[in-house]
Amino acid sequence: MARAKPLAELLEECIGPAFAAQGFASTDILAAWPEIVGERLARYCQPSKIEWPRRRRRDEDGRSEPGTLVVRVEGVFAIELQHLAPVVIQRVNAHYGWACVGKIVMRQGRVDRAGRRVPAPVVDPVRRGEVALAVGTIEHDALRDALDRLGIAIVATAPRR
């Protein structure tokens, strides 16, 4: 009987070649990016690819020339990333355990925020109870749940009077 494979192994097999085409040895830099640069900066920048030198040159110690990390960054945070570039390079290299990145190139653009948690709006318990009473008499479960979610969204975003 075959052993059950961890999901990480299956994902690496599926999307690993796409990341390799962009210069990433593995997908873990994207997952570890908030830990590398910090939560605040990770909201406004993300790695796009690593560009390796065309000719692999070795220094006197036999190490290959480091690559260039291309980072997509939004607006004004490019300045902050520019100031923190030496620290980010050091942290990326520490993450991989070798000097794989020598410099950072920034490309300005929108950063995909898919999968990022948005804080849930705070709803007054009294208003929540009003919504529950209004939809409580609906017999169809799916419709009642949908109207309940709609009511909560309206109550949560309604301006205070």
Secondary structure, 3 states (H helix, E strand, C coil): CCCCCCHHHHHHHHHHHHHHHCCCCCCHHHHHHHHHHCHHHHCCEEEEEEECCCCCCECCCCCECCEEEEEEECCCHHHHHHHHHHHHHHHHHHHHCCCCEEEEEEEECCCCCCCCCCCCCCCCHHHHHHHHHHHCCCCCHHHHHHHHHHHHHHHHHCCCC
